[in-house]
């Protein structure tokens, strides 16, 4: 008769899930594990010889994580995907994988702000020089290329000022000089833009946004082409990069409804943006799907749709106090960072990050248009404009 402690440890689940394998749920189970068991010594030996193709430890991820990564790889049309604990970590890990001391990095001027901080505080310390090119660049990016340039980071459109790069033109220059290209594709998602179809080497997402869609997940992803796989995989193994299994589960669940949600985000945002163009207090609406957008023709050529986030610029006579009155008057648009979720959000400020931005020193308002009825959202904004 086994002791009670032994019975407790051995009961319920033995580590071999033959009975559980017949539990065919639609969604994969969540595997919370650090230790992963091997069936025999031969498998243990194979791990030491680098010949084992299964999971060896919790830092390998889990079947839940792999299910999400496989789904995103197929959707992106890439070769391999890795999930990360955040979108920023996805970007910074990509830069670490492909840059060395003495290299030169080119980043679009509209890039996500914390990436600038990483370049300044980390890459610079290790001898990687960073320069910024105009966010509406195309073939003229050649003017910023040096003999040491090894990597170009794109973001199209930028998530505050919404400039779009001419990606095919940039890729053509990059290939001419043997430079790798990556894009933050969070705004368009894989549904509205396909980076690999345009020759981009790496596609990065803040999965926190549209892919998860519910403002309750912190997750990023990087999908690479076959040529980049070995170098990127080597870094992921060296740093033991893995993501929360709960986050991967929720992201995979969110991915299943992405196309339905994105259609509603797109329609509501475009209706709201079009209406705002006619408001006297608004100087410009920064939405790539509007004919008034400076890069509208590029968006129309390369993108299959638009998402639910855009900005607008107030007339010059409105100052920060006016912006505050507007923001505080809103009821349906909550004040908060991030975007891509079902709840409408607002942020405001002077978003331009350098002297070369067309919106430097201008007060701008950014709307994340959620899944509320668009008539209600429009009424909320109209009421808030009334206080200006």
C-alpha positions in Angstrom: 0.0 0.0 0.0 1.5 3.4 -1.1 1.7 6.2 1.4 -0.7 9.1 1.2 2.0 11.5 0.0 2.9 9.1 -2.8 -0.7 8.7 -3.7 -1.3 12.4 -3.9 1.7 12.9 -6.2 0.8 10.0 -8.5 -2.9 10.5 -8.7 -5.0 12.2 -11.5 -2.3 12.6 -14.2 0.8 10.5 -14.8 2.5 12.7 -17.4 1.4 10.5 -20.3 -1.8 11.8 -21.6 -3.1 8.8 -23.6 -6.7 9.2 -22.2 -6.6 13.0 -22.5 -5.6 12.8 -26.1 -9.1 11.6 -26.9 -10.6 14.9 -25.5 -11.0 16.7 -28.8 -11.8 20.3 -27.8 -12.0 23.0 -30.4 -9.4 25.1 -28.7 -6.1 23.6 -27.4 -5.6 23.2 -23.7 -3.2 25.5 -21.7 0.0 23.8 -20.7 1.5 25.4 -17.6 4.7 23.5 -17.1 8.4 24.0 -16.3 9.5 20.3 -16.3 8.7 18.3 -19.3 9.0 14.5 -18.9 10.8 12.1 -21.3 9.6 8.5 -21.9 13.0 6.9 -21.6 16.8 7.3 -21.4 17.1 7.2 -25.2 15.1 10.5 -25.4 17.2 12.1 -22.7 20.3 11.1 -24.6 18.9 12.5 -27.9 18.4 15.9 -26.2 22.1 16.0 -25.2 23.1 15.2 -28.8 20.8 17.8 -30.3 18.7 15.1 -32.0 15.4 15.5 -30.1 12.6 17.3 -31.8 10.1 17.5 -28.9 9.8 19.8 -25.9 12.6 19.6 -23.4 11.7 22.3 -20.8 9.0 24.9 -20.2 11.2 27.6 -21.8 10.6 25.8 -25.2 7.1 27.1 -25.0 4.2 24.6 -25.2 1.8 23.1 -27.7 -0.5 26.1 -26.9 2.2 28.6 -27.9 3.1 26.5 -31.0 -0.5 26.4 -32.1 -0.7 30.2 -32.1 2.7 30.5 -33.8 1.7 28.0 -36.5 -1.6 29.8 -37.1 0.2 33.2 -37.5 2.9 31.8 -39.7 0.2 30.5 -42.1 -1.7 33.7 -42.1 1.5 35.8 -42.7 2.8 33.5 -45.4 6.2 33.4 -43.6 8.5 30.6 -42.6 8.6 30.6 -38.8 7.0 32.6 -36.0 8.0 33.2 -32.4 5.7 34.7 -29.7 7.2 37.2 -27.3 5.9 38.6 -23.9 5.3 42.0 -25.6 5.4 43.8 -28.9 8.4 45.9 -27.8 10.4 42.8 -26.9 9.5 41.4 -30.3 11.1 44.4 -32.0 14.1 44.7 -29.7 14.9 41.0 -30.0 14.8 41.2 -33.7 17.3 44.0 -33.7 19.6 42.1 -31.4 19.4 39.0 -33.6 20.6 40.8 -36.8 22.8 43.7 -35.7 26.5 43.7 -34.5 29.0 46.2 -33.3 29.8 48.7 -36.1 26.5 48.2 -37.9 24.2 51.0 -38.9 20.4 50.7 -38.4 17.8 52.8 -40.2 14.4 53.4 -38.5 11.4 55.3 -39.9 10.8 58.5 -38.0 7.3 57.6 -37.0 8.4 54.4 -35.2 6.9 53.4 -31.8 8.5 55.7 -29.3 10.1 53.0 -27.0 12.1 51.7 -29.9 13.9 55.0 -30.0 14.7 54.6 -26.3 16.1 51.1 -26.9 18.3 52.3 -29.8 19.6 55.2 -27.6 20.1 53.4 -24.4 21.0 49.8 -25.5 22.1 49.6 -29.1 24.3 52.7 -28.9 26.1 51.2 -25.9 27.1 48.2 -28.0 28.3 50.2 -30.9 25.3 50.1 -33.2 24.6 53.5 -34.9 21.0 54.4 -35.5 19.6 57.0 -38.0 16.0 58.0 -38.7 14.5 58.5 -42.2 11.3 60.3 -43.2 8.2 58.2 -42.5 7.0 58.8 -46.1 10.2 57.6 -47.7 10.4 55.5 -50.8 13.3 55.1 -53.2 14.9 58.2 -51.6 15.8 56.1 -48.6 19.0 55.5 -50.6 20.1 58.9 -49.4 20.3 57.5 -45.8 22.1 54.3 -46.6 25.8 54.0 -45.6 28.3 51.2 -46.3 27.6 50.0 -42.7 23.8 49.9 -43.0 22.6 46.4 -42.2 18.9 46.7 -41.2 15.9 48.9 -42.0 12.9 49.0 -39.7 9.6 50.2 -41.2 6.3 51.0 -39.6 3.5 51.6 -42.1 1.5 53.5 -41.3 2.9 55.0 -38.1 0.5 54.6 -35.2 0.3 58.3 -34.3 1.0 60.3 -37.4 0.0 57.7 -40.0 2.6 58.3 -42.7 3.2 55.3 -45.1 6.4 54.3 -46.6 6.6 53.1 -50.2 7.5 49.6 -49.2 8.3 48.1 -52.6 10.6 51.0 -53.3 12.4 50.7 -50.0 12.8 46.9 -50.4 14.3 47.4 -53.8 17.0 49.7 -52.4 17.6 47.3 -49.5 18.1 44.3 -51.7 20.5 46.3 -53.9 22.7 46.9 -50.8 22.1 43.5 -49.1 20.2 45.1 -46.2 17.5 43.2 -44.2 14.0 44.8 -43.9 11.5 44.4 -41.1 8.1 46.0 -40.6 5.8 46.6 -37.7 2.6 45.4 -39.3 0.3 45.9 -36.3 -2.0 48.5 -37.8 -2.8 46.6 -41.0 -2.6 43.0 -39.5 -1.9 40.1 -41.9 -5.4 40.6 -43.3 -4.8 44.0 -44.8 -1.1 43.9 -45.7 1.2 41.0 -46.6 4.8 42.0 -46.0 6.4 38.8 -47.5 4.5 39.3 -50.7 6.4 42.6 -51.1 9.8 41.2 -50.3 10.0 42.3 -46.6 12.2 39.8 -44.6 10.5 40.1 -41.2 7.0 40.9 -40.0 6.4 42.1 -36.4 3.2 42.5 -34.5 2.0 43.8 -31.2 -0.4 40.9 -30.7 -1.8 43.0 -27.8 -3.7 45.0 -30.4 -6.1 43.7 -33.1 -5.0 40.0 -33.0 -6.0 39.5 -29.4 -8.6 42.3 -29.7 -9.8 42.4 -26.0 -7.3 44.6 -24.2 -6.4 41.8 -21.8 -3.3 40.3 -23.4 0.4 41.4 -23.5 2.0 39.6 -26.4 4.2 40.2 -29.5 5.2 38.1 -32.5 7.9 37.9 -35.1 7.6 36.0 -38.3 10.7 35.6 -40.5 11.4 34.2 -43.9 13.5 31.1 -44.5 16.7 33.1 -45.1 16.4 34.8 -41.6 15.3 31.7 -39.7 18.6 30.3 -38.5 20.0 33.5 -37.0 16.7 34.5 -35.4 16.1 31.0 -34.0 19.6 31.0 -32.6 18.9 34.2 -30.6 15.6 32.9 -29.3 17.2 29.7 -28.1 20.1 31.6 -26.5 17.8 33.9 -24.6 15.2 31.2 -23.8 12.4 33.4 -25.1 9.0 32.1 -24.5 5.6 33.7 -23.9 2.8 33.3 -21.4 0.7 30.3 -22.2 -2.5 32.0 -21.1 -1.7 34.9 -23.4 -1.0 32.6 -26.3 -4.3 30.8 -25.7 -6.2 34.1 -25.6 -4.4 35.4 -28.7 -5.2 32.3 -30.7 -8.9 32.6 -29.6 -8.8 36.3 -30.7 -7.3 35.4 -34.0 -10.3 33.3 -34.9 -12.6 36.4 -34.9 -10.0 38.9 -36.3 -11.6 39.2 -39.8 -15.1 39.9 -38.4 -13.9 42.4 -35.8 -11.6 44.2 -38.2 -14.4 44.8 -40.7 -16.4 46.6 -38.1 -13.4 48.6 -36.8 -12.6 49.6 -40.4 -16.2 50.7 -41.3 -16.8 52.7 -38.1 -13.4 54.4 -38.2 -13.8 55.4 -41.8 -17.2 56.8 -41.3 -16.0 58.8 -38.3 -12.9 60.0 -40.1 -14.9 61.1 -43.1 -17.3 63.1 -41.0 -14.5 64.8 -39.0 -13.1 66.2 -42.3 -16.1 68.5 -42.4 -15.8 69.8 -38.9 -14.6 73.4 -38.6 -12.3 72.7 -35.6 -10.4 70.1 -37.5 -7.6 71.0 -39.8 -6.6 67.6 -41.1 -7.7 63.9 -40.6 -4.8 61.4 -40.7 -6.4 58.3 -42.1 -4.7 56.5 -45.0 -8.0 55.4 -46.6 -9.1 59.0 -47.1 -8.3 60.6 -50.4 -6.9 63.6 -48.6 -4.1 61.6 -47.0 -0.7 62.4 -48.5 0.1 58.7 -49.1 -3.4 57.6 -50.0 -2.3 56.3 -53.4 0.3 54.1 -51.8 -2.2 52.7 -49.3 -4.7 52.1 -52.1 -2.0 50.2 -54.2 -0.5 48.1 -51.4 -3.1 47.6 -48.7 -6.3 45.6 -48.7 -8.1 47.6 -46.0 -7.7 50.0 -43.1 -8.1 49.4 -39.4 -9.8 51.4 -36.6 -7.2 53.8 -35.4 -6.5 57.3 -36.8 -5.6 60.8 -35.7 -6.8 64.3 -36.5 -5.1 67.7 -36.2 -6.9 70.6 -34.6 -6.8 74.1 -36.1 -3.8 76.1 -35.1 -5.7 78.4 -32.7 -6.5 75.5 -30.3 -4.0 75.0 -27.5 -3.4 72.3 -24.9 -6.2 73.7 -22.7 -8.6 73.2 -25.6 -7.4 69.7 -26.1 -7.9 68.9 -22.4 -11.5 70.2 -22.6 -12.2 68.1 -25.6 -10.8 64.9 -24.1 -12.5 65.4 -20.7 -15.9 65.9 -22.3 -15.9 62.5 -24.0 -17.9 59.7 -22.4 -17.6 56.7 -24.8 -13.9 57.2 -25.6 -11.9 56.2 -22.5 -8.5 57.7 -22.0 -5.9 55.0 -22.2 -2.9 53.8 -24.1 -2.9 51.0 -26.7 -5.5 50.2 -29.3 -7.1 47.4 -31.3 -9.6 46.4 -28.6 -13.4 46.5 -28.6 -13.5 49.6 -26.3 -13.0 53.0 -28.0 -10.0 54.9 -26.6 -8.4 58.3 -26.9 -5.0 59.8 -26.5 -3.8 63.3 -27.3 -0.6 65.3 -27.5 2.2 66.5 -29.8 3.1 63.2 -31.4 5.7 64.3 -34.0 9.0 62.9 -32.9 11.5 65.0 -34.9 12.0 68.2 -37.0 11.4 66.3 -40.2 7.8 65.4 -39.3 5.1 67.3 -41.1 3.1 67.6 -37.8 5.9 68.9 -35.5 4.5 70.9 -32.6 0.9 70.4 -33.6 -1.8 69.2 -31.2 -3.2 66.0 -32.3 -5.9 63.6 -31.1 -5.8 59.9 -31.7 -8.9 57.8 -31.7 -9.1 54.0 -31.4 -12.5 53.3 -32.8 -14.0 50.3 -31.0 -17.0 48.2 -31.6 -19.7 50.5 -30.2 -22.4 51.8 -32.5 -20.8 54.4 -34.7 -23.7 56.8 -34.4 -23.1 56.9 -30.7 -19.4 57.5 -31.1 -20.1 60.3 -33.6 -22.5 62.0 -31.2 -19.9 61.7 -28.4 -17.2 63.4 -30.5 -19.6 66.0 -31.8 -20.6 66.9 -28.2 -16.9 67.2 -27.2 -16.1 69.4 -30.2 -18.8 71.7 -29.0 -16.7 72.8 -26.0 -13.9 74.2 -28.3 
